[in-house]
Amino acid sequence: MSGKIRVSKTVQSKSFELRHQDAEKKWVVIDADGVILGRLAAAIALRLRGKHRPTFTPSVDCGDNVIVINAEKVKMTGHKAETKPFFYHTGFPGGIKERTRDKILAGAHPERVIMKAVERMMPRGPLGRRQMTNLKVYKGAEHPHAAQNPAKIDFAALNRKNKRG
């Protein structure tokens, strides 16, 4: 044996971490006409968080800005629209109220059904609340964000289970 000692140099790999100022946000528009609510909400939550990107960092708002149109035409499987209630409280003692999803969809603010479904799939905390501000939901087919040139995502065509006739 020779008197040389071999020392192996280990290369430390540094994992990528995105910074807030380096995150580039895109605008996408999704048509909710005839689409299943739960599948739509899961896809929106994924885009809002940025998990569809290879540069996803959990502590950074790196998701897209999502515009949802035709919120009143969203569908649900089974009898969820008639039987599953949303609860809210008036703030007074004994003031818990409930409304079913079909009553909300037929009312003045049908976009609240999609907002609440997505909100319940987002993380609770300051970052989750900040990411929820990137979601814009509209009752009809018109939206005021045409200047951002949003890319259209045909969510119903991605999977045959996404759309209900």
Rosetta blueprint (number, residue, H / E / L):
1 M L
2 S L
3 G L
4 K L
5 I L
6 R L
7 V L
8 S L
9 K L
10 T L
11 V L
12 Q L
13 S L
14 K L
15 S L
16 F L
17 E L
18 L L
19 R L
20 H H
21 Q H
22 D H
23 A L
24 E L
25 K L
26 K L
27 W E
28 V E
29 V E
30 I E
31 D E
32 A L
33 D L
34 G L
35 V E
36 I E
37 L H
38 G H
39 R H
40 L H
41 A H
42 A H
43 A H
44 I H
45 A H
46 L H
47 R H
48 L H
49 R H
50 G L
51 K L
52 H L
53 R L
54 P L
55 T L
56 F L
57 T L
58 P L
59 S L
60 V L
61 D L
62 C L
63 G L
64 D L
65 N E
66 V E
67 I E
68 V E
69 I E
70 N L
71 A H
72 E H
73 K H
74 V L
75 K E
76 M L
77 T L
78 G L
79 H L
80 K H
81 A H
82 E H
83 T H
84 K L
85 P E
86 F E
87 F E
88 Y E
89 H E
90 T L
91 G L
92 F L
93 P L
94 G L
95 G L
96 I E
97 K E
98 E E
99 R E
100 T E
101 R H
102 D H
103 K H
104 I H
105 L H
106 A H
107 G L
108 A L
109 H L
110 P L
111 E H
112 R H
113 V H
114 I H
115 M H
116 K H
117 A H
118 V H
119 E H
120 R L
121 M L
122 M L
123 P L
124 R L
125 G L
126 P H
127 L H
128 G H
129 R H
130 R H
131 Q H
132 M H
133 T L
134 N L
135 L E
136 K E
137 V E
138 Y L
139 K L
140 G L
141 A L
142 E L
143 H L
144 P L
145 H L
146 A H
147 A H
148 Q H
149 N L
150 P L
151 A E
152 K E
153 I E
154 D L
155 F H
156 A H
157 A H
158 L H
159 N L
160 R H
161 K H
162 N H
163 K E
164 R L
165 G L
